[in-house]
Amino acid sequence: MCSCCTEGPWRPSARAMGWIKLAAGVFFIWLFMFVIGPWLQKAPSVEPLAQFIEESGIEATAFYYTEVEQTGDAEVDIRSTFRFMPQDP
């Protein structure tokens, strides 16, 4: 028997595994962007939020929302909540 048949099952090289992982990653990103994301956007719990973001003109892809009026209002509300939180006697 030759040595190639006794070494065990065939396995792809490290380079091939790298390409396979890259392709799988790109596929999952595509799947989330074009299948899962749009499906979630139509979910009953997410749809009102998506409509509010769209109607308010908020750029949802922005990294920082410092120039969006609603963010400033939310920050004040959150700080006030913690500042004036009821205390136990």
VENKA-V645970 format. One record per residue. N is the residue number from 1. PHI is phi in degrees with one decimal (none if undefined). OMEGA is omega in whole degrees, 0 to 359 (none if undefined). Layout:
n: (N N)
phi: (PHI PHI)
omega: (OMEGA OMEGA)
//
This chain:
n: (1 2 3 4 5 6 7 8 9 10 11 12 13 14 15 16 17 18 19 20 21 22 23 24 25 26 27 28 29 30 31 32 33 34 35 36 37 38 39 40 41 42 43 44 45 46 47 48 49 50 51 52 53 54 55 56 57 58 59 60 61 62 63 64 65 66 67 68 69 70 71 72 73 74 75 76 77 78 79 80 81 82 83 84 85 86 87 88 89)
phi: (none -80.2 -70.6 -69.8 -87.8 -100.6 -79.7 110.6 -68.5 -71.4 -130.6 -68.7 -69.6 -62.6 -65.8 -64.5 -63.9 -61.9 -66.4 -64.0 -64.9 -62.5 -62.4 -65.0 -63.2 -63.1 -61.5 -67.9 -64.7 -59.4 -59.8 -68.3 -68.5 -109.5 -122.1 -70.1 -58.1 -61.3 -65.2 -66.3 -63.0 -91.5 -66.2 -57.4 -81.6 -104.1 -56.5 -61.9 -65.9 -63.6 -65.7 -62.1 -61.6 -67.5 -68.2 -82.0 74.8 -76.0 -84.2 -68.0 -89.9 -71.3 -81.8 -124.2 -109.1 -68.2 -101.0 -99.1 -57.5 -64.1 -67.7 -62.2 -61.7 -65.1 -62.7 -61.6 -62.8 -66.3 -62.1 -65.7 -60.0 -73.1 -70.9 -108.5 -66.9 -59.7 -109.5 -71.3 -69.7)
omega: (182 184 181 181 183 184 180 183 179 177 179 180 180 179 179 178 177 178 178 179 178 180 179 179 179 179 181 175 178 181 180 184 189 180 186 181 178 178 179 181 180 179 183 182 184 185 178 178 179 178 179 179 181 181 182 181 179 177 187 179 180 179 180 182 186 183 178 185 183 179 177 177 180 179 178 180 181 179 179 179 181 182 185 180 180 180 175 180 none)
//
